[in-house]
């Protein structure tokens, strides 16, 4: 996040228009993508400790929480399988709740391309999800 803020600060004079959300999200997306390639080289995650909050159940139904966690992991894994151009559009629309126009600005692509990539991303996501269900 610090890298994204620093890059945005350095490039602030070059911003066009009044809506900076797509511009900032494009910077964050690029920083995340760059950090991901570095993280793949150093993919050692520390083991959780006994007092780690992730290991302490705070919900009333541990079974439901485990199912939800499993579903979230599966969804994240399936979304990660999508090619970058489809994953980016899907995340910006479904998670960030951006409009097609905002996505087009953030990714520097036409609105029609956003619409077609989103449709294809949803289809691929469904196919990959169903394939995981069968496996």
TAKANOR-V784690 format. One record per helix or strand. SS is the DSSP state (helix for helix, strand for strand). FROM is the first residue (numbers start at 0). TO is the last residue. If there is no record, write none. Layout:
# TAKANOR-V784690
ss from to
SS FROM TO
SS FROM TO
This chain:
# TAKANOR-V784690
ss from to
helix 1 13
helix 20 40
helix 52 54
helix 61 80
helix 83 93
helix 99 106
helix 110 133
